[in-house]
Each structure stands twice: as C-alpha cells, then as structure tokens.
Amino acid sequence: MTARLAQIWRHPVKGIGREPLDAVTLNADAPMPGDRAWAFQHEGAPDEPGWQPRRNFLVVANGPKLAQVTAKTEETGRIALSHPDRPALSFAPETEGAAFAEWVRPLWPETAPAPRALVKAPPQGMGDNGAAEVSILSLASLRDLSERIGKPLEIERFRGNLVLDDLAPWQEFDWCGTTLRIGSALLEVTGRIERCRATEANPVTGERDAEPVRALYGAFHHRDFGVYARVVQTGMIAVGNEVSPA
C-alpha cells in the first residue's frame, strides 16, 4: 500500500471555519497544532472548563450555515474568518470573543440556544472523541459514497485533518491498530469515526442537500467515514507525501 497525502486541514474553532495547510509539524500525543483549539459554547451548555461534547457548542450539525465559514490563522495568533454573507473578521480569540459572537450570531439558528462564550480547548483539543488525535479521510471512499448517493460530495463536509488519495475505497478501515508513516511522522490508527448530521450541510451553499449518514447505513449498516490516529512520533508532513505502513 502506498497512498498519498492530498490535503491537510485544520479547524481553529470547533464547528466554525476550515483552514487548508501545505505542511505542518505533528507532535506526539497531541492534536494537530491549532485544530479545534477553541469552541463556542451556547447558553444551553454547562458553564464549566475542560473537554465537552459537541452538543455544548455551535456546530454545523445544528447550524448548517456554519459549514460555509473559512478560516486562516495569522502569524500574530489572530484568526481571520470569511463567509459569503458576512463581512471579513479578524479577531484575537483570547480577548475578542464578543466580536466573534456578534459576527457568528446571524449564521446560527434563532431557535437554537444563543452563543454564550468562546472557550479555550484543553491540551487534547476539542475533538469529538475527547482524545489528542487527528482524523484521516479518503478521497477514494468519498467517491464511492458519492456514487451511492448519486451526486458529488465535498470532502469538507467531513471536517477531517488529513485527506488521502491513491488507495482503494474504504481501505482505511483495515488500518485500525496499525502504524502509518507520513513524512517524518508516525501515526497509529486507533479507530473509525462515526458520523452525524453535520455531513448533510453543503460547504458552498450552507444548505442541507444530502444525507451521507443515511447512505452509509443503507449500504454498510454503519455510520462510519474516516479514522482517528494518534501521533506516536513527532514529524513534519506535507501535501504530496507518501503514506505507507511503518
């Protein structure tokens, strides 16, 4: 098996914005640097620190227009956000959460609990599984799922970190329990990722226009797309790197 790293993504604020990267250094036993480093709590969530489940935050599953947000982490640490229906915003997450709340409020359903506070993630990040891991997706699996649905799906719907190509559809599920080499990093694949309604939202239009979870269950009797992996050796990765067994 020799796959290829086709894309790298991070999501500075959980559920709100995606950022493409050309290269990044992955650190052992840590999430991707800057990925889900922040999350926006809503008023229905308990006011407490530490890792929390996605139901406590503004996320695409409940606010599909958030799928259209793109992000860029600036050298100063500020985060720049863009959305077709909102003016550009650059804010310092440590001190300007109120400005972010004002910017994102029109994109969040009025019937949902209102945004309350931007919170900093714990060291393991604010990933859905509560672990310091990265997520790996397959373009081959995406193409197969798209054919089953009858329309092309965007990989951005699945909000992964590392997107691979040049492998067989669903081959990534066979990697669970094995170690991969990407660039100079080593990653242990720990398990599959169960999906939710966030995947229904089109990242271009912000509308729910497909049901990937229903299609997955109808075809395979599971709701899984992609795998989690733990970084076991620090190293630099870059788009175009080969992905091979370690």
N, C-alpha and C positions, 0 to 999 in steps of 0.2 A: 504493500500500500504506500503510495506517495501522493498525498493530497497537496493542495496549495492554499496558502492564506490569501484570500481575495480581498477582504475588507477588515478594518478594525474600527470599532465604535465604542464610545463611552457616553454616559448619560449623567451629566453633572448633578442634576436634580432628579430624583426618582420620579418617573412618570411624566416629566416635563422637559422635553428637549433631547436631541441626539446630536452627537459630535463625531465626525469622521476623523481618523488619525492615519498618518502614513507609517508611523513607527512608535513604539513605546517600550519602556523597560518594565517587565513584570517582576514583582518582588515575591519571594517565597512566603507562603501562608498569608497573603494579603490580596485584597481585591485589586482590580485594575486601578492604577492611580487616577483619582478624580472621578471615578464612576460611582454614581449614587452616593456621593459624598454628602448630599443634602436631601431633604424631603420636606414637603409642605403638608403639615398637619391640618386637618379640618376640625371644626368645632365639635364634631361628634366623637372625637378620639380622646382617650385619657391623656391628661397633661403630665407626661412622665418621660424621663430620658431613656436612652438606650435603644436597642433594636426593637422595632414594632412591625406588625404585619401590614401588608399593603392596604388593607381596608381602612387604616387610620389616616391615609394620605390622599391627596389629589393625584389620581392616576387615570390613565387612558380608559381603563375598563368602565369607569363611571363618567368620564368626561372625554368623549371621542375627539373633540376639537384640540385637545392637548397633543394628539398624535402629529399635528402639523408643526409643532414647535421645533426649531433647530437651535443649536447652541454652539458656542465657541468659548473655551476657557482662555482668557487673556493672560499675558505674562505677569500682570500685576495681581492675578488671582481673581479679578472680576470675571463675571460670567455674562456674556452677550447672548441675548435671545432674540429670535426672529419668528414672526408668524404673519401670514398673509393679511390678517385682519387687525393687526396691532402694530403700533409704531415700534421701532427697534428699541431694545432696552439693554443697558449695560449696568450691572449692579454688583456691589460687594456683598456677598452672602452673609458675612459676619455682622454687618451693620445696617444693611439696606433692605431687610426683609419686607418692610412696609411698602416700599416702592414696587417690589416684586409682587406682593399681594394685590396691589392696585392694578398692576399690568395683567395679571392672570385672571382676575375675577370675571371679566366678560367671557372668558373661554370656558368657564366652569358652570354647570347647570344651576339655575336659580333654585331648583327644587332640592339640590344636594346640600349637605352641611357646608357652611361658608368656610373659606380659608381662614386659618387662625394664626399659624406661626411657622416660619421656616426653621427647621431643626437640623442640627449637625448630626451626621451619622456616627455611630461608634466605630472603632477600628476595623471591624469586619465589613463595614459598609452597610447599606440598607437594602441589600438584595432580598428577593422574595423568600429565599430559603434560610436566611439568617446566618449564612456562612461566608467566610472570606474566600470566595471563589469567583471564577469567570465563567461566562456562558459561551458555548460553541455551537454554531449553526451551520447547516449545509445547504448550499445553493442547489445541489442535486435533489435533495429531499424537498426543497421548496418547489422545484419544477414538477416533481411528481405530484405533490399536493395540489399545485395549480391546475394540472391536467384533470385531477379528480373533481375539482370544484368547477372547472370549465372557464376559468379566467386567470390571467396572470396575477400573482400576489407579490407584493413588495416585501423584501426581507426585513425592512424597517418595522413592519408590524410586530415582529417577534423580539425586538429590543435586545439583541444579543451583543456580545463583545467581539468575538472572533468569528468571521464568516469564511468557510472553507469551500473550495471547489475542487474539481478533478477527482471525485470519488463516487462510489455507487450510491444511489438513493438509500437513505436510512442506514448506511454503513456505520455512522457514528454511534448508533446504539450498541454495536458489537464492541466498542472500545471501553465500555464501563469496566472498571477495575484494571485498566492498562495505563501505561505511561506514554505520552507523546513528546516528541521533540519539535519545537518550533523556534527557529533561530537558535539562540543560545539558551533558551528557557526549556525547562521540563515541566510537563503538566500531567497530573494523574486524573483521569476521568472518573468522576465519583458517582454519577447517576443521571437519569433522564429528567427533563423539565416538563412538568405538567402545565398545560396552557389554560388561559382564561379568556374572557370576552374582550380583552384589550386587542386581540388579534383581529377583531371584526372591523376596527377603525382604519380607514384608508389614510395613510400618512400624507397624501397630497390634498385630499378634499376634506378630511376630518369627518367624513360620514361613515356610518356602518354600512358596508356594502358586500360583505362576505361572511361566511361562518366557518372558519378553519377548524374550530374545535368540534363542531358537529361533523364535518367531513372526516376528521381524524378518527372520531369514534365510529362513524359509519363504515370506514374502510378497515380499521385495525383494532377496534374495540379498546382503544386507549386515547388519551388526550395529550400525548407527548410530542414535543418538537424541540430538538436540540438536547444538549447535555451540559452538565456542570463539570468544571475541572478545577482542581486545586493546584496552584503553582508550587512545585516542590524544589525547583532550582531557579534562582533569580537569573534573568537574562533578557536581552534585547530581542524584540520581534519586529518584523516589518512586512508590509504588504509585499507579496511575491515569494515569501519564504516557503520552502518545502515543509510539509508536515509528515512526520514518519514515526514509526514505533521507536521507542528509546531502548 
